């Protein structure tokens, strides 16, 4: 039990230090709120305020804790400051070759018709339409293990006053990436973003991108406009790539690269990468990346295949942390909760990047006791380890926060005394 108590204390201290960085420029009550939310989400593996409150083990009535967290969620107006602090905290692990993956998802709430601005969305899991919200997210892949760390998240509804379009939401995300990342960081998109408005924005800003093309798109090749699929069928593959799927089946891909341009930007040279092996029709990628290296097409294909990391990121938020199970009803509270959940997953991502070198990460993975060994995507193992250890102790997080405040007050008083004596 002593071992688990020590590990639990180390986890709490780590989250407190992490939250201190995030709370730079914010008030002390906001710092406590952020710390308790991140710890509660990870230790309870839930986004319900009741479960988060139970994980805090406070000596006040549970109802009072829930009301306090709910009040903070609905009145928190410093999301931009929190996001900027979070970006400063995590930016150190990224490089000029970091891959940025942009994709949308959904949050379905079939039994919550009274939530603010709730709209009709298509459930990506079942393929059916129901009540819920649209979401847009961006993850940055870590340099070594290619772990997805959320850098941008947005919950929105078409019924909300001031909503313009989905394209506008995506352009806001691209503006955010332009602010925090270099132009050379590759932006990877699925075929749902094969639209002229995005190509024009990325080409004008000279930002690197890879977009999966739809089969009905027209392109310009050797001065002639042609359907992209008919053009792709002319090439059978010059380069080879062996790819192993999650089920262990190996795929021998044949890849070609063809210079072309788009009718909306005929003066901007692009490359079309054609990959055969994933189905009857080829996988077609459009990019503004260029190089004299013969393996450029293989590299582009590998980068795009990493796009599945954002799907794992969304699945982890929904399944492991039960994001779709939240009970807050205002759109502002939902957005603030979504931001805190994304930051909590980012904390796991920071631990996961050097899992073989960090003692705490190795202990968490060992405590999680995986049946079939530790997979490459270690988020679930680390989250289970956090949940298991935090469940072994009833020590309140507030007690540690109070102790830290007393240590600060003591240090402040000592500094004042030293300053007074020196002045004398």
C-alpha positions in Angstrom: 0.0 0.0 0.0 2.9 2.3 0.7 4.2 1.8 -2.8 0.8 2.8 -4.3 0.6 5.8 -2.0 4.0 7.0 -3.2 3.1 6.5 -6.8 -0.2 8.3 -6.2 1.5 11.2 -4.6 4.0 11.4 -7.5 1.1 11.4 -10.0 -0.6 14.2 -8.1 2.6 16.3 -8.0 3.1 15.7 -11.7 -0.4 16.9 -12.6 0.0 19.9 -10.2 3.2 21.0 -11.9 1.7 20.5 -15.3 -1.4 22.5 -14.3 0.9 25.3 -12.9 2.4 25.8 -16.4 -1.1 25.8 -17.9 -2.4 28.4 -15.4 0.3 31.1 -16.0 -1.5 34.4 -15.8 -4.6 32.9 -14.4 -6.0 33.2 -10.8 -5.4 30.7 -8.0 -9.1 29.4 -8.0 -8.8 28.8 -11.8 -5.5 27.0 -11.3 -7.2 24.7 -8.7 -10.1 24.1 -11.0 -7.9 23.1 -13.9 -5.8 20.8 -11.7 -8.8 19.1 -10.2 -10.5 18.6 -13.6 -7.4 17.1 -15.2 -6.8 14.8 -12.3 -10.5 13.9 -12.0 -10.8 13.1 -15.6 -7.8 10.8 -15.6 -8.4 9.2 -12.2 -12.1 8.6 -12.8 -11.8 7.8 -16.6 -15.0 9.8 -17.0 -16.3 13.2 -18.2 -19.3 13.2 -15.8 -18.9 15.8 -13.1 -20.3 13.4 -10.5 -17.5 10.9 -11.2 -14.8 13.5 -11.4 -16.0 14.9 -8.0 -15.9 11.4 -6.4 -12.3 11.0 -7.6 -11.3 14.2 -5.8 -12.2 12.7 -2.3 -13.1 16.1 -0.8 -14.5 16.4 2.7 -17.4 18.5 1.6 -20.8 17.2 0.3 -20.5 15.7 -3.2 -23.3 17.9 -4.4 -21.2 21.0 -3.4 -18.2 19.8 -5.4 -20.3 19.1 -8.5 -21.9 22.5 -8.3 -18.5 24.2 -7.9 -17.0 22.4 -11.0 -20.2 23.1 -13.0 -20.1 26.8 -12.1 -16.4 27.0 -13.2 -17.1 25.3 -16.5 -20.0 27.6 -17.3 -18.1 30.8 -16.3 -14.5 30.0 -17.5 -13.6 32.7 -20.1 -9.9 32.1 -20.4 -9.8 29.3 -22.9 -7.5 31.2 -25.2 -5.0 31.8 -22.4 -5.2 28.2 -21.3 -4.6 27.0 -24.9 -1.6 29.3 -25.4 -0.1 28.1 -22.2 -0.7 24.5 -23.2 0.9 25.1 -26.6 4.0 26.6 -24.9 4.2 23.6 -22.6 4.0 20.9 -25.4 5.7 22.8 -28.2 9.2 21.7 -27.0 8.7 18.1 -28.1 7.8 19.0 -31.7 10.2 19.7 -34.6 10.1 21.1 -38.0 9.2 17.7 -39.3 6.2 17.2 -37.0 3.1 15.9 -38.9 -0.3 17.7 -38.2 -3.5 15.7 -38.8 -6.8 17.5 -39.3 -10.1 15.7 -39.1 -13.6 16.1 -37.9 -15.7 13.9 -35.7 -19.0 13.9 -33.9 -20.5 13.8 -30.4 -23.8 12.0 -30.3 -26.3 12.7 -27.5 -29.5 10.7 -28.6 -31.2 11.1 -25.2 -30.4 14.8 -24.5 -32.7 16.9 -26.7 -32.6 19.9 -24.3 -28.9 20.6 -24.6 -28.1 24.0 -26.0 -28.0 24.3 -29.8 -28.0 20.5 -30.2 -28.2 19.6 -33.9 -28.5 16.6 -36.2 -25.2 14.9 -36.9 -24.1 11.7 -38.6 -22.8 9.1 -36.1 -19.5 7.9 -37.6 -19.7 4.7 -35.7 -23.2 3.5 -36.8 -23.6 5.6 -39.9 -27.0 6.8 -38.7 -28.1 10.4 -38.0 -29.1 11.6 -34.5 -28.8 14.5 -32.0 -25.3 15.7 -31.2 -22.6 18.2 -32.0 -19.9 18.4 -34.7 -16.3 18.4 -33.6 -13.0 19.4 -35.3 -9.6 18.5 -34.0 -6.0 18.6 -34.9 -3.3 16.3 -33.5 0.5 16.6 -33.8 2.5 13.4 -33.9 5.4 13.1 -31.5 8.8 12.7 -33.3 9.7 9.2 -31.9 6.7 7.1 -31.2 4.3 9.1 -33.4 1.8 9.5 -30.5 -1.1 11.9 -31.2 -1.2 14.9 -29.0 -4.2 17.2 -29.4 -3.3 20.8 -30.3 -6.7 22.1 -31.4 -10.3 21.2 -30.6 -13.6 22.7 -31.4 -17.2 21.7 -30.7 -19.7 23.5 -32.8 -23.3 23.4 -33.9 -25.0 24.6 -37.1 -27.9 26.0 -34.9 -25.6 28.3 -32.9 -26.0 32.0 -33.6 -23.1 33.3 -35.6 -22.3 29.9 -37.2 -21.3 30.4 -40.9 -20.2 27.1 -42.3 -18.0 24.0 -41.7 -15.4 25.5 -44.1 -15.1 28.5 -41.8 -14.4 26.3 -38.8 -11.7 24.5 -40.8 -10.1 27.8 -41.8 -10.0 28.8 -38.2 -8.1 25.6 -37.4 -5.7 26.3 -40.2 -5.1 29.9 -38.9 -4.4 28.4 -35.4 -1.8 26.0 -37.0 -0.2 28.9 -38.9 0.2 30.8 -35.6 1.8 27.9 -33.7 3.6 25.8 -36.3 6.0 26.3 -39.2 4.9 26.2 -42.8 7.0 23.1 -43.4 5.0 21.0 -40.9 2.9 18.8 -43.1 -0.9 19.2 -42.8 -2.6 15.8 -43.6 -6.2 15.7 -44.6 -8.7 13.0 -45.5 -10.8 13.2 -48.7 -13.6 15.1 -46.9 -11.3 18.1 -47.2 -10.7 17.8 -51.0 -12.2 21.3 -51.7 -10.8 24.2 -53.6 -11.2 26.6 -50.7 -8.6 24.6 -48.7 -6.2 24.1 -51.6 -6.3 27.9 -52.3 -5.7 28.7 -48.6 -2.7 26.2 -48.3 -1.1 27.2 -51.6 -1.4 30.9 -50.9 0.2 30.5 -47.5 2.8 28.1 -48.9 2.1 25.5 -46.2 3.0 21.9 -46.8 -0.1 19.6 -47.2 -1.2 16.1 -48.2 -4.9 15.7 -49.1 -6.6 12.5 -50.2 -8.4 13.2 -53.4 -12.0 12.3 -54.4 -12.4 10.2 -57.6 -14.6 12.9 -59.3 -12.0 15.6 -59.2 -10.6 17.1 -62.4 -6.9 18.0 -62.6 -4.6 19.5 -65.3 -2.0 17.2 -66.7 0.2 18.2 -69.6 -2.0 21.2 -70.3 -5.2 19.2 -70.5 -8.1 18.9 -68.0 -8.7 15.2 -67.1 -10.6 13.2 -64.5 -8.2 12.3 -61.7 -9.2 8.6 -61.6 -8.8 8.1 -65.4 -5.4 9.7 -65.1 -4.4 7.5 -62.1 -5.4 4.4 -64.1 -2.7 5.1 -66.6 0.0 4.4 -64.0 0.5 0.9 -62.5 3.2 1.7 -60.0 6.9 2.4 -60.2 7.9 2.1 -56.5 7.1 -0.5 -53.9 6.0 -0.2 -50.3 5.3 -3.1 -47.9 2.7 -2.2 -45.4 1.4 -4.3 -42.5 -2.2 -3.7 -41.3 -3.4 -3.9 -37.7 -4.7 -7.4 -38.3 -1.2 -8.5 -39.3 -1.9 -8.9 -43.0 0.9 -7.5 -45.2 0.1 -5.4 -48.2 2.5 -5.0 -51.2 1.7 -1.5 -52.5 2.7 -0.1 -55.9 3.2 3.7 -56.0 3.6 6.3 -58.7 4.0 10.0 -58.6 2.7 12.3 -61.4 3.2 16.1 -61.7 -0.1 18.0 -62.2 -2.0 21.1 -61.1 -5.6 22.1 -60.2 -8.0 24.1 -62.3 -8.4 26.6 -59.4 -4.7 27.2 -59.3 -3.2 26.1 -62.7 0.0 28.1 -62.0 0.8 26.1 -58.8 2.6 22.9 -59.6 1.5 19.9 -57.4 2.2 16.2 -57.3 -0.3 13.4 -57.4 0.7 10.2 -55.7 -1.1 7.0 -56.7 -0.9 4.0 -54.4 -2.4 0.6 -55.3 -2.9 -2.3 -52.9 -5.6 -1.0 -50.5 -8.6 -1.9 -52.7 -9.9 -2.1 -56.2 -9.5 1.6 -56.8 -6.1 3.3 -56.1 -5.5 5.7 -53.2 -4.8 9.1 -54.7 -3.0 11.8 -52.8 -2.4 15.5 -53.8 0.5 17.4 -52.3 2.7 20.4 -52.8 5.8 18.5 -51.5 8.5 18.2 -54.1 12.0 16.6 -54.0 14.6 15.1 -56.3 14.6 12.0 -54.1 13.1 9.0 -55.9 11.5 7.9 -52.6 9.3 11.0 -52.3 6.2 9.2 -53.3 6.8 6.4 -50.7 7.4 9.0 -48.0 4.2 10.9 -48.9 2.2 7.6 -48.7 3.7 6.7 -45.3 2.9 10.2 -43.9 -0.7 9.9 -45.0 -1.1 6.4 -43.5 -0.2 8.0 -40.2 -3.5 9.9 -40.5 -5.1 7.0 -38.7 -3.5 8.3 -35.5 -6.3 10.9 -35.1 -8.9 8.1 -35.3 -7.2 6.4 -32.4 -7.1 9.7 -30.6 -10.9 10.2 -31.0 -11.6 6.6 -30.0 -9.5 7.0 -26.9 -11.4 10.2 -25.9 -14.8 8.5 -26.4 -14.1 5.0 -25.1 -11.5 5.4 -22.4 -12.5 8.8 -21.1 -16.2 8.5 -22.0 -16.3 11.9 -23.6 -19.8 11.3 -25.1 -21.1 10.6 -21.6 -20.9 14.2 -20.3 -23.9 15.8 -18.7 -23.3 19.5 -18.9 -25.8 21.2 -21.2 -24.6 24.7 -22.3 -22.4 24.9 -25.4 -19.8 27.0 -23.4 -19.5 24.3 -20.7 -19.2 21.6 -23.4 -16.4 23.4 -25.1 -14.5 24.0 -21.9 -14.9 20.4 -20.9 -13.7 19.3 -24.4 -10.6 21.5 -24.0 -9.8 20.0 -20.6 -10.3 16.5 -21.9 -7.9 17.2 -24.8 -5.3 18.6 -22.4 -5.7 15.5 -20.2 -5.0 13.3 -23.2 -2.1 15.5 -24.0 -0.7 14.9 -20.6 -0.8 11.1 -21.3 0.8 11.8 -24.7 3.7 13.6 -23.0 4.2 10.6 -20.7 3.9 8.1 -23.6 6.6 9.7 -25.8 9.5 8.5 -23.7 7.8 5.5 -22.1 10.9 3.4 -22.2 12.9 6.1 -20.4 10.4 7.5 -17.9 10.2 5.5 -14.6 6.6 6.7 -14.0 5.5 5.6 -17.4 7.1 2.1 -17.0 5.5 1.8 -13.6 2.1 2.7 -15.0 2.4 0.3 -17.8 3.4 -2.5 -15.4 0.5 -1.8 -13.1 -2.0 -1.9 -16.0 -1.1 -5.6 -16.4 -1.8 -5.9 -20.2 -2.8 -9.5 -21.2 -1.1 -9.5 -24.6 1.8 -7.2 -23.9 2.0 -3.5 -24.3 0.9 -2.3 -27.8 2.5 0.5 -29.7 -0.4 2.8 -28.9 0.3 3.0 -25.1 -2.4 5.5 -24.2 -4.8 2.8 -22.9 -2.1 1.1 -20.8 -1.0 4.4 -19.1 -4.6 5.5 -18.6 -5.4 2.2 -16.9 -2.3 2.5 -14.8 -3.4 6.0 -13.6 -6.9 4.7 -12.9 -5.6 1.7 -10.9 -3.2 3.7 -8.8 -5.5 6.6 -8.0 -8.2 4.1 -6.9 -5.8 2.8 -4.3 -5.7 6.0 -2.3 -8.3 8.2 -0.7 -5.9 11.1 -0.1 -7.6 14.3 -1.3 -5.9 16.3 -4.0 -7.1 19.5 -2.2 -4.9 18.6 0.7 -1.8 18.5 -1.5 -2.8 21.8 -3.1 -3.2 23.4 0.4 0.2 22.1 1.4 1.8 23.6 -1.8 0.1 26.9 -1.0 1.5 26.9 2.6 5.0 26.2 1.2 4.6 29.1 -1.1 3.4 31.4 1.6 6.3 30.3 3.8 8.8 30.9 1.0 7.2 34.3 0.3 7.5 35.3 4.0 11.1 34.2 4.1 11.9 36.2 1.0 10.2 39.3 2.5 12.2 38.9 5.7 15.5 38.5 3.8 14.6 41.6 1.7 13.8 43.6 4.8 17.0 42.7 6.5 19.1 43.4 3.5 17.4 46.8 3.1 18.1 47.6 6.7 
